Amino acid sequence: MNSSIKIGMAIVALLSVTYSPAQIKNALTENVKIYGNCAMCETTIEKAGTLKGIAKVDWDKDTKMALITYDQEKTDQGEILKRIALAGYDSEQFLAPTQAYEKLPACCRYERGAKTETVRTETMDHGTMHAEHGSSVNTPENGQDENQLDPIFDSYFSLKDALVRSDGPSGTTQAAALLSVIKEVKMEKLSPETHMIWMKVLKGLTSSVEQIRSAKDVGQQRNHFGALSDHMLQLLKVAGQATPTYVQHCPMYNDGEGANWLSKERTVKNPYYGAQMLSCGKTVETVQ
């Protein structure tokens, strides 16, 4: 066989292995309709929806159908379509924010038609986004509202203070309050960047708070506070706060693995040990 043919076959084989959906574990493949126009749309849609080793999207510009393969233990169809919507492309499940659609190149501005007349908005219910009729979509007139995240940070700091005091009942109350304000966030009012991080952390954030709320004692609450703090830090770095927030670290917690928390005070008050080792830890980062 000609050597050039052998090389060509080897390249094809390599590409088929590299991009094969079979490499995605726990794979589920589904067909969904995503609106778009051209080859540039195809590139954007596939890039927005694809995550290496987790999800792959193949979109056809003629049929407007996408073949989505994903690891069902790490993501789901909704999360993939949300990312694509944030890139400016409608699906049957989610409308793209108006700002994202208007940023598309002229050749990519597909006809939205009745989709924009049947007004829908994305709302939150226990971490799941779904369409509701009769509400207005996010428009420049409606504007963005990052301040709606402030009650989440306020409730988190109140929960942290309860753990510093080793006050389990107060911790339960503050966790319930935090869960309540999480559910009140209107995702369509967040900026695109914050929107993306919010989608990324929401499931884990909600799960951590629910576990703290249902914990039987302050020790169990502390077991879930580290994960909650990690999610809050991701949100803090994109949403910010009006005043500096200190990222503090306890090196001894969890058998020496350590754990972080957020504080509005520079003085260390350890929520993982309370009065037992109140000053154990240090500030490792300041988020302005």
N, C-alpha and C positions, 0 to 999 in steps of 0.2 A: 504493500500500500504506500502511496506517495506520502512522504514525510509531512508535507504541508497539510494534507488531508487529515493525517493523524493528529497534528497540532490543533487543527480546527475542531475536530471531534472532541479532543480533550478539553478545549475551551468551553464548548457547548455543554459538555458533561459537568464541568466545574460550575458553570452558571446555574445549571438546573439544580445542583445540590445547594448552592449558596442561597438561591431565592425560593426554594421549594417550600410551600406551606406545610409540608410534612415535618419540617424541622420545628414547627410550633407544637409544643406539648399540649395535651388535652384539647386538641384542635376541634373547633366547630366552624363550619363554613355555611354562610348564608348569603342570599341575594337581596340587595336593597336598591331602591331607586334614589339617585342623587342627581340634582339638576346642575347642568353645566353646558358649555358650548363646544370647546375646542381642545386641541392637544395641550395647550397651556393649562387649561382647567384640569385635564387628566393628571398632569404633573403635580399640580397643587393639591388636588384631592387625595391622590395616593400618598404624597409626602405627609399631609396632615393626619391621615388615618393610620399610617404604618408605624409600628414600633418594633424595633429589632427583637426577634425572638418571642414577641408577644402578639403582634397583629400585622396582617398584610392586607392591603386593599388593591384590587385591580378594577379600574373603572373603564367603561366603554363609552366613548363620546357619542356614538350613534344610537345606542339603545338607552343611554343614561343609567344603565344598570351597573352596580358594583358587586364584585365577588369579594366578600369579607371573610377572612379566616383568622381566628383569634384563639388564644389560650383562655378558655372559659373560667379558669381558676384565678386569672389575673386581671381580666377586663371583661367587658360585654359590648354588645352591639351599640347600646346607648352611649357609652363613653367614647367609642370610636366616632359615632355620628356627631357628638358634641364638638369634638376637635375639628371635624370637617366643617361644621357650622361656623365655628369661630374663624375659620379660614375664608368664609364668605359664601358657602354653598348650602342651599336648602336640601333637606331630605323630607320624606313623608312624616318623619317623626319630629324633626327639629328645624326651626327657621333660623337662618343666619342673622346675627345682629345687623341692623341697617348700616351701621358704620362699616362693618366688615364687607358687606356686599358692595357698598359705594366705593371702596378702595380697590375693587377688582379692575383690571384693565378693561377698556371698552369692549374688546373682543370676547371677554369672558362674562360679560353681564347678560346672563341668560334671562329669558322672559319669566318673571315671577307670576304675572297674570293674577288669576283668582287666589293664589296663595297669599298675596298681600291684601286682598279684599276680605278673605276669611281670616280676620285678625286673630292671631294667637300669641301667647307669650309663654315662656318657660317658667314654671313654678316649682317649688321644692316641697317634697313630702317624704320624710324619713330618708333623705338622701337620694330620692329618685326624681328626675326631672320628667315632666310630661306636659303635653299641650292642653291648654284650656281655652275655650271659646269665650269671646266677650271681653277680653282684656286687650290692652294696646301693647304692641311690640315696642322694644327699646328703640327710640328714635332720638336724634339730636335734640328735639324739643323736650323730650322727657329728661334727657341728661343722665349723667352717671352719678352714683351716690356711694362713694367709698366709706362715708361716715357710718353707714349701717353696720359695718363690722366693729365699730367701737364698743357696742354692748357685749360682743363676744370676748374681746380682750378684757373688758371690765369684769365680766363674770369669771373669766379664767383667773384673774388676779385675786378675786375674792375667794375662789376655791383654793388657790395656793396659800392664801393667808389662813384659811381654815386648817389646812394640813400643817402649817407651821405651828399652829396652836394645838395640834393633835386632836382637833374637834371633829370627830366622825359625823355626828348628826348635822353639823353645819356644812360639812363637806357634801353630804347627801343633798341638802337644800341648795347649795350653790351649783352642784352638778345638774340638778333639775332646772335651775334658772338658766344655766349655760345651754342645756339642750333646747330649751324653749326659744332662746334668741337665735340659735343656729337655724331652727326651722323657719324663722321669720325672714331670713335673708332672701332678697329678691335678686337672683343671680343675674338676670338680664340688666340690672342696674350697675353691675360691676364693670370696671374697665376690662378690655379683652385680656390683658396680662393677669390681672387679679382673678378674673373669671376662670382662666386656665388652671391656676394654682388651687382655686377653691374646688374645682371639680376633682383635682388630684387628691386633695386631703380630706374631702368631705366624708367619705365612707369611714376612713380610719378615725377621723376626728369624732364623728358621731358614735362610733363603736366604743371608743375610749371613755367618752363621757357617760354613756349608758352603763358601762361596767363599773365606773366609779359610783354612779347613782345607786346601783343595785348591790354594791359591796356591803358586807356585813359589819366591817370595822375599818378603822383608819388605816390599818396595815394593808388590807386589800385595796383600799383606795389608792394608796401610794404605789402599789404594784402597777397600776395603769396610768399614773400621772406622768411618768417619763415618756410614754408613747404619745400622750396628749400634748405634752410640751414640745415634742419634736414636730408634730403637725402644726402647732401654733407658731413655731419659729419659721416654718416655711411660709406661712401666711403673713407673718409680720414682715418678712424681708421684701415682700412685694407690695403689701398694703400700707405698711408703715404706721407710725403713731405720731401724735403731735409733739410728744416729749420723748427723750431717749429711753430705750428699754435695754436692760442688762441681761445678757445670757450668762447664767451662773451654772457651775458644775460641781457636783458632789462626787469625788473620786472613789468613795468607799461603798456607795450603795450597790445593791445587787451583787454581793460577793466580789466587790472590787471592780466590776465592769463600769461602774459610774453611771450617772444620769444628769441631764440638764434640766433647768427650769428657767422661766422668764420672770423678771422682777422690775418694778418701777423704782426700786431702791438700790443704790449701790452697795449698801451694807448687806452682807450675806445673812439670810435667815433661812435655814435649810428646811424645806417642806418634807424631806424624806425621813428626817429623824426628829424634828421638832426640838423641844428643850433638851433632849438627850445629847444632841450634838448640834446645837443651834447655829454655830458659826463655822461648821465644817463646809468647806468649799471655797470657790473663788470666782470672780468675774472673768469670763474667757472672751467675751465679745460685747461691744456696745452697738446697738442698732439705732441709728439716728432717725 
